[in-house]
């Protein structure tokens, strides 16, 4: 049994009328809509997710190599400052040419993450359960320390002048 369906597709300029002829199989196998989908979009069913097609050599030359963008694991999620609670204070040794001990704290941030923060300046009054404000700062000679405490905010006092 042959059925003829007219498919209307409108573009910006004109209205296009296409005639498509289907083979309607016996009842229960495939519906008219399913046959229409199979005819207009081969290998693309109702739940089809389009995938990136294979690039041509010309296209690859124009765009260059494809690199996945990796998210940098920042402890503050891109925020300029974040509040945290001190869990532990300790001293870290810097990398090779430097030798002074650096005062650091382990901080639980308000987003739930734990990170190590550097305390700048001479002397501090921090202890467990103190509240500090930290900012993302890469301390060069301390590997793994990506935060610095802000002096004069919350429980961390200003640097005392001599």
N, C-alpha and C positions, 0 to 999 in steps of 0.2 A: 504494500500500500504506500503510495507516495503522497506526501503533504508538501505544500509550498508555504513558506513563511516569509513575509516581507519584514526586513529589519531596517528600521529607520535610525540613522545616525546623523546628528546635526553637527556641522562644523561652523566656524565663524562666518564663512561666506555663504554657504548654500546648504540645502537639505538634500541629503543623498538617499536614494531608495535602492536597496539591493535585494535581489530575489535569490533565495537560497533553497535548494531542493534537498530534502532529507529522505532517508530510508527509515521509516518508522517500523521497528521490529514488533514482534508479537507482544502482547500485553505483559507487563511485569518486568521485562528485561531492562530497557532504558526508556526514560521519559523523553519527551520532545525537547524540553529545556536542556537536559543533559546532552542530547545529540547536538543541539545548537552550540553549546559550550565547547564540545569536542571538535566541532567543525570550525568554529571561529578561532579558538585558542587550542591548538593541538598540544597534548601533553600537559595541559594546565586545567586541573579540576577546580572545584569550588574553593577548596582549602589551599590553593596553590600560592606559594611564596616565591616571588621572582628572585633569582640569584644572579650575581654578577657574571656576565658572559666572559668568555675567554678573550683577552685583549689581543689586538693585532700588533705586529712588530712596529708599525708606524705609530699606533697609539701609545705603546710602551715607550717609544723613543721620545714622544712629546711630553708625557707626564713624568717620566723617570721612574725609579723603583718605588714600590709601595711599601711603606713602613707603618706598622701599627703604632698608634699613639698610646704610650703607656702613661698611666696616671702616677704621679709621684706621690708616695705615701707621706703626706704631710700630717703631722699630729694635730694641727689646729684646723684642718679642713679648709684652708684658705682664709681663715679669719685673721685680722691683724693682731688681735690679742685674745687671750682666753684665761679664764679664772681656773685656779686649781688648788688642790689641797696637798700639802707636803706629806709624803709617806715616810721618807727617810732622808737624812742628810749624810753625805759622805765626801771623800776626797778622791779625785781621779788624777792619774799621772798623764801628762801630755805625750804627744808623739816625739820621735827621736831627738831632734836637736834641742828641744826645750826641756826644762827640768823642774819648774816650779809646780807645786801642788795646786790643782784647781778645785775650788769648792763647788759641789754640785748637789742637787736634790732630785729625788724621785718624786714625781708629781702625778696625781690623778686629776686629769682635766675634767671640765664640766661636760664634755661629750662622752666620758666614760673611759677614755684611753689613758694608759700610763706612759709617761715619757720622762726622760732625764733632762733637767734644765740646769744651765750654768748660772752661778750667782756672780755678777760682775762687781768690781770694786773690792776694797779692803774691809774685811770683817763683815759679819752679819749676825742677826739675832733669830734666825729661823730654827725651828724645831718641829717635831712631829705635830700634825694637825694645824700648822700655820696655813693661812690662806695667802696665795701669791697671784700676781698677774704675770703671765708669760707672753713673750712674743717670739715668732719664728726667727731664729738667728743661727747661722752656721758657725760654730766655734771651730776655727781652723785646726788647732792642734789637739782637739778632743774628738776622737772618732765616735760616732753614734749620738753625739749631743747636738740636737737641732733646735733647742729652745734656750732662751735666756730670760731670767727673771727681771722684772722692771722694779727699780729701786724707788722707794717712797710711796708705794701703793700697797694698801691692805696691811699685812703684818710685817712686811719687809721694809725696814727703815732706810733713810737716806744714808749716804756715805758720810761718816763723821770726819770733819776737818781736824787736822792736827795743829 
